[in-house]
Amino acid sequence: MEESEGSTMAMAERRERIVDFINSEGTVTFSQLKQAFPDVSEMTLRTDLKTLDKQRLIIRVHGGAKSVGFAVGTDDLLARRVGRRSVEKTTIAQKASELIRPGRTIFIDSGSTTTALASVMEDMELLVFTNSLTVASELARLERAKTLVIGGRLNRYSKSTMGARAIESVRSLTFDQVFLGVTGYQRGEGFSCGSDDEAVFKSTLVKRAHKCFVLMDSSKEGRPSTFRVCGLRDVHTVVSDGGLSDDFAAACEEAGVILL
């Protein structure tokens, strides 16, 4: 049956809204799409995703979809992430900042939430390592904390250093606390991100930390990503915005992980 002009326009508008939604989030689950478009049937949504993927406007992945800018190896542009869920990131940053005490050696990972943490940290005697240019920029306001930036190959998407040189640098160090950013979490799979290099770097940080604190807003629960970083049992604490599910809380309790 030939579609009417009106229905064709409605379909085009709906698909444009779907692309805008996926671009604004970076990556979404099919469940999140259904919540965002409650009046659209599952079959129609799946057809839309298939078509948009063929048109290379989005990237379909198992259980959801990603923005084209969130392609493997980029893990999304940091500039896009900064504006997403800013209230939740501020909440997480404030909670995480209260965990830092003077005299510690800490590592602050790259990412928009970890940058938010750096922006609210109190000035105290600390030795702070980071591979993030945006974190280092925020820490430059502190007078008492000593900041060391890990060298390596620049990732222009995340504004951070990575690669073999960066990994070797952190392998020779030990940290009292590591504040880690992640892209997603799936039960049974653990924490993940969208870049192979970054996943190796992050997993190395976890191994070199006395205590690892994952900074994760609730939108990342159940979010599919490509490269595994570590399991839930590998971390000490998950710092979130208070919106994680009862299922996640139960998994933390079973694993002996503190949930803030």
FIKOLTOR-966943 format. One record per residue (C-alpha): residue number from 1; x, z, y. Coordinates in Angstrom, 3 decimals, always signed. Layout:
N
i:x:z:y
NUM:X:Z:Y
...
END
This chain:
260
i:x:z:y
1:+0.000:+0.000:+0.000
2:+1.301:-0.950:+3.439
3:+1.888:+2.044:+5.716
4:+0.068:+2.152:+9.028
5:+2.077:+2.140:+12.246
6:+0.975:+5.711:+12.927
7:+2.063:+7.052:+9.530
8:+5.383:+5.212:+9.796
9:+6.014:+6.804:+13.188
10:+5.080:+10.239:+11.795
11:+7.474:+9.752:+8.876
12:+10.303:+8.668:+11.187
13:+9.692:+11.672:+13.450
14:+9.612:+14.048:+10.475
15:+12.872:+12.675:+9.097
16:+14.493:+12.923:+12.508
17:+13.443:+16.587:+12.647
18:+14.880:+17.136:+9.168
19:+18.227:+15.650:+10.230
20:+18.224:+17.786:+13.391
21:+17.492:+20.910:+11.330
22:+20.292:+20.181:+8.845
23:+22.735:+19.379:+11.655
24:+21.868:+22.621:+13.459
25:+22.461:+24.725:+10.302
26:+25.377:+22.782:+8.846
27:+24.139:+23.244:+5.299
28:+20.708:+24.264:+3.980
29:+19.048:+25.046:+0.672
30:+15.899:+23.251:-0.419
31:+14.098:+26.591:-0.077
32:+15.119:+26.760:+3.596
33:+13.819:+23.227:+4.112
34:+10.472:+24.153:+2.581
35:+10.221:+27.146:+4.917
36:+11.122:+25.009:+7.933
37:+8.588:+22.305:+6.984
38:+5.710:+24.208:+5.311
39:+3.207:+21.384:+5.793
40:+5.344:+18.839:+3.930
41:+5.053:+18.600:+0.136
42:+8.111:+19.146:-2.076
43:+7.870:+15.576:-3.349
44:+7.857:+14.184:+0.202
45:+10.801:+16.383:+1.211
46:+12.824:+15.217:-1.785
47:+12.014:+11.592:-0.973
48:+13.053:+12.174:+2.647
49:+16.377:+13.708:+1.576
50:+17.064:+10.842:-0.822
51:+16.368:+8.281:+1.906
52:+18.374:+10.105:+4.577
53:+21.285:+10.439:+2.155
54:+21.210:+6.685:+1.480
55:+21.187:+6.087:+5.235
56:+24.230:+8.424:+5.465
57:+22.464:+10.634:+7.985
58:+22.832:+13.715:+5.745
59:+24.619:+14.545:+2.478
60:+22.537:+15.687:-0.467
61:+24.115:+18.442:-2.581
62:+22.886:+20.441:-5.557
63:+20.064:+22.640:-4.316
64:+19.995:+21.382:-0.735
65:+21.713:+19.220:+1.857
66:+24.641:+19.233:+4.299
67:+25.241:+17.784:+7.712
68:+27.512:+14.732:+7.718
69:+29.854:+16.773:+9.923
70:+30.001:+19.345:+7.122
71:+31.720:+16.914:+4.757
72:+34.141:+18.190:+2.130
73:+37.473:+19.048:+3.689
74:+36.124:+19.811:+7.189
75:+33.879:+22.860:+6.590
76:+32.018:+21.905:+9.784
77:+33.164:+21.874:+13.382
78:+33.771:+25.371:+14.721
79:+32.224:+24.340:+18.048
80:+28.916:+23.714:+16.245
81:+29.036:+27.001:+14.342
82:+29.635:+29.175:+17.413
83:+26.120:+28.662:+18.732
84:+24.343:+29.224:+15.411
85:+22.830:+32.650:+14.679
86:+24.724:+34.192:+17.577
87:+22.655:+37.411:+17.547
88:+23.409:+37.968:+13.859
89:+27.113:+37.258:+14.384
90:+27.264:+39.769:+17.229
91:+25.649:+42.394:+14.988
92:+28.172:+41.715:+12.227
93:+31.093:+41.759:+14.682
94:+30.076:+45.143:+16.087
95:+29.741:+46.637:+12.588
96:+33.100:+45.232:+11.501
97:+34.888:+46.461:+14.634
98:+33.924:+50.039:+13.744
99:+35.897:+49.726:+10.495
100:+39.208:+49.183:+12.292
101:+41.429:+52.199:+12.923
102:+44.747:+52.497:+14.813
103:+47.986:+51.998:+12.932
104:+46.607:+49.460:+10.464
105:+47.926:+46.048:+9.512
106:+44.985:+43.671:+9.410
107:+44.270:+39.980:+8.924
108:+41.416:+38.240:+10.712
109:+40.400:+34.971:+9.090
110:+39.250:+31.852:+10.938
111:+35.593:+31.194:+11.750
112:+32.899:+31.817:+14.325
113:+31.958:+35.297:+13.041
114:+35.567:+36.465:+12.809
115:+36.138:+35.124:+16.339
116:+33.177:+37.229:+17.445
117:+34.877:+40.233:+15.828
118:+38.088:+39.581:+17.755
119:+36.106:+39.386:+20.987
120:+34.687:+42.930:+20.612
121:+37.686:+44.749:+19.125
122:+38.904:+47.801:+20.997
123:+42.470:+47.840:+22.271
124:+44.526:+50.053:+19.954
125:+47.862:+50.143:+18.133
126:+47.490:+47.465:+15.477
127:+49.478:+44.751:+13.774
128:+47.085:+41.800:+13.578
129:+47.728:+38.580:+11.688
130:+45.531:+35.518:+11.968
131:+45.555:+31.808:+11.212
132:+42.863:+31.141:+13.814
133:+43.608:+29.804:+17.286
134:+40.264:+31.084:+18.596
135:+40.855:+34.565:+17.162
136:+44.356:+34.614:+18.675
137:+42.915:+33.574:+22.025
138:+40.442:+36.477:+21.947
139:+43.157:+38.935:+20.902
140:+45.337:+37.889:+23.847
141:+43.310:+40.255:+26.064
142:+44.559:+43.281:+24.074
143:+47.689:+45.052:+25.344
144:+48.384:+47.559:+22.568
145:+47.718:+45.352:+19.543
146:+50.523:+43.095:+18.354
147:+49.275:+39.688:+17.196
148:+51.135:+37.309:+14.876
149:+49.823:+33.793:+14.242
150:+50.424:+32.279:+10.806
151:+52.014:+28.829:+10.991
152:+50.929:+25.765:+9.075
153:+49.059:+22.485:+9.339
154:+46.360:+22.461:+12.013
155:+42.783:+21.988:+10.890
156:+41.159:+20.534:+13.992
157:+37.662:+21.278:+12.708
158:+38.120:+25.029:+12.259
159:+40.918:+25.354:+14.849
160:+43.040:+27.140:+12.292
161:+46.280:+26.672:+10.366
162:+46.306:+26.016:+6.632
163:+48.263:+24.294:+3.898
164:+51.286:+25.261:+1.788
165:+53.237:+26.840:+4.659
166:+50.327:+29.105:+5.632
167:+49.686:+30.114:+2.007
168:+53.365:+30.962:+1.398
169:+53.408:+33.054:+4.576
170:+50.531:+35.318:+3.505
171:+51.856:+35.585:-0.066
172:+54.832:+37.504:+1.317
173:+52.639:+39.955:+3.258
174:+50.380:+42.910:+2.469
175:+47.381:+43.902:+4.598
176:+45.481:+47.149:+4.889
177:+42.349:+45.191:+5.736
178:+41.368:+41.531:+5.596
179:+38.275:+40.354:+7.462
180:+37.176:+37.212:+5.680
181:+34.763:+34.469:+6.703
182:+32.876:+32.480:+4.053
183:+30.538:+29.496:+3.993
184:+28.211:+30.602:+1.230
185:+27.420:+32.969:-1.621
186:+25.645:+32.327:-4.915
187:+25.030:+35.001:-7.519
188:+27.205:+34.411:-10.548
189:+29.503:+32.121:-8.578
190:+30.664:+34.375:-5.749
191:+31.818:+33.386:-2.268
192:+32.761:+29.826:-1.371
193:+33.736:+27.432:+1.406
194:+33.798:+23.685:+1.994
195:+37.542:+23.022:+2.028
196:+39.935:+23.143:-0.927
197:+42.934:+24.185:+1.214
198:+40.906:+26.866:+2.942
199:+39.578:+28.232:-0.363
200:+43.137:+28.666:-1.715
201:+44.216:+30.320:+1.528
202:+41.262:+32.723:+1.547
203:+41.659:+33.649:-2.122
204:+45.331:+34.426:-1.434
205:+44.283:+36.732:+1.407
206:+41.928:+38.585:-0.933
207:+44.794:+39.211:-3.374
208:+47.099:+40.512:-0.604
209:+44.563:+42.979:+0.838
210:+44.126:+46.658:+0.029
211:+40.545:+46.223:+1.217
212:+38.736:+42.940:+1.811
213:+35.712:+42.827:+4.115
214:+33.526:+39.726:+3.931
215:+31.655:+38.933:+7.148
216:+28.519:+37.053:+6.107
217:+25.189:+36.484:+7.829
218:+22.087:+36.348:+5.646
219:+21.636:+32.568:+5.971
220:+24.664:+32.108:+3.701
221:+23.064:+33.819:+0.717
222:+22.182:+31.218:-1.900
223:+23.877:+28.502:+0.136
224:+25.753:+25.991:-2.015
225:+29.342:+25.162:-1.138
226:+32.062:+23.316:-2.989
227:+35.140:+25.511:-3.441
228:+35.083:+29.050:-4.833
229:+37.002:+31.724:-2.923
230:+36.433:+34.873:-4.977
231:+33.822:+36.900:-6.824
232:+31.736:+39.746:-5.438
233:+33.770:+42.302:-7.405
234:+36.947:+41.107:-5.663
235:+35.871:+42.491:-2.272
236:+35.460:+46.017:-0.948
237:+32.645:+45.579:+1.595
238:+30.175:+42.938:+2.750
239:+29.311:+43.228:+6.445
240:+26.062:+41.455:+7.280
241:+23.137:+41.313:+9.694
242:+20.721:+43.381:+7.611
243:+18.822:+40.354:+6.324
244:+20.336:+39.965:+2.855
245:+17.928:+40.147:-0.083
246:+17.220:+43.103:-2.372
247:+18.744:+40.990:-5.146
248:+22.034:+40.775:-3.235
249:+21.951:+44.515:-2.510
250:+21.433:+45.208:-6.219
251:+24.356:+42.907:-7.095
252:+26.571:+44.832:-4.651
253:+25.545:+48.150:-6.152
254:+26.244:+46.868:-9.669
255:+29.674:+45.575:-8.558
256:+30.573:+48.754:-6.666
257:+30.691:+46.875:-3.346
258:+29.625:+48.524:-0.093
259:+26.949:+46.618:+1.853
260:+26.729:+47.280:+5.590
END
